[in-house]
């Protein structure tokens, strides 16, 4: 008997060790990929399998769109191979899975929009023979049951339940004998409706005035709005102007453009900037005659190795000025109780793409040659417009440049700071301007000038600091050889 007990204990220890080893293997793989993407399941209904969840491909990503699947059900998966293309809040990226196995089920088809991070999107197994067992696998089998009804809908159910109470109970509760206090009737013009009914009316453009409620004390509930259209509600209402205001005019033509993840992120961040950053603006007209001559001279001797733009030289000038006045090259980190002042200058360059504005970063611009900056900006801009930037290529940066001067109609403008940065520089177009001259007999000469506008976060840099930074930028641009030393 003791021998049998010892053997059973030994087998139990061996099984536990095997389970722990499998768990460690799975945890290790998750840490290596940097993302918690999968969970291992085993049940009597399905063979052992792993559920793949929507990954967070950037620090700010909360949901994503599945643009396409690179693998089909039954395909073999290898570490590092992309299995899907995911649209994040800023770019479209390949989702590279870090395990070996076979794709057993796709839970979210290509084209799925606004899929929350962590939601099951697929299933993989280690053995190809197990794939067929997942033909009828659903999100519910992955542990994602149907969502609970919205609070408003639950309230509607409660309202309906109350309205179906026995009539005699209502009469008893409303009789004068049971309530000695005299009830005052509500104002005639006031409309009583449940929150859910108000939401439906707002969405459909239905006027609640004149609608008879079937809820307690005549309260309007959702079922009272069934079958009502904006036009019919208007006829029942004595205020047709309110209904007309909530629906477009019959002659109006318009197009509703769905919000992309990028546009939502732009809206959130810029609203945050305008609401939370106390900014001030400094503007200066700077001579760029010497800068244009240096550019022409360098391009003439480039021999197709590079082709400098004015923007390339301005990026370098901003980096030099930021090293001379480092207080501007900083970020407000109020939650941590610090202002972070950077020693390196990473210049974010605003690039317009078909889906919205993005700011790829020229890192260590202060220490790079002009040719390297030029080639890097061209590469980043090309991949930004194709939506192929990696998160580390557009997240971060210590100062930003926005150049609309290439559009010759824009002489000057102001920009919104990209938090947590504390400064952004807006570049206008080059103009000819008459400036005083002691040499010319007419007393003036025409010079190439550019209006540059800096927007600064007053929490980080006071006005005097911003003025000093603009002064240094002007000095570098008007004496561009300083960028080469």
PyMOL commands that set and color helices and strands:
alter all, ss='L'
color gray80, all
select helices_A, chain A and resi 2-33+128-134+151-163+167-174+195-204+216-218+222-225+230-236+240-246+261-276+289-300+310-324+334-336+365-367+370-385+391-393+463-478+480-484
alter helices_A, ss='H'
color red, helices_A
select strands_A, chain A and resi 38-41+49-53+63-69+76-77+82-87+92-96+101-106+115-116+120-125+279-287+330-333+338-341+347-353+356-362+399-403+423-436+444-457
alter strands_A, ss='S'
color yellow, strands_A
deselect
rebuild
show_as cartoon
